[in-house]
Amino acid sequence: MKLFSLTTWLLLAVSSAIAQGPVLPCYVPLLEVKVLDGATVQSSLFIPWRKNIVERNSIRANNYDAFEASRRRTTLKITDEEIERGRKATTALVNLLASGQAYAIFGPFPDGAQDAYGRLTASLYLQRPDGKIIDVAEEMKRLKYDRND
């Protein structure tokens, strides 16, 4: 239920902002991040403008598609080689997110706020202790963990 209400709230906020003028991206801090696979995390979200925490959301990273780490996705033929690459992608994402504070930018939502599996979709970023901002999708592509490359 929390996921639905957050999704609804985000859609209303984006719709309202569009009606009032340009939408500026807002970095939402991710708390208690758990990596589920090379492109999906589970996290609580701190909504700064509401000053509250929404717990345990599954978030699918935009702009890349990591290799599969299991055979759960039935729409693809998944080989043992892909699973091995998927496990390495998962480890790479764990290591990357451990190196700083993770943030998400939600919207705009061309396909809706959720994917076909009910996960929120967002662009993920990392701020390292030195202040450098890392685009997670670009870094995972650079590390060759995007199955579309």
Disulfide bonds with the S-S distance in Angstrom:
none
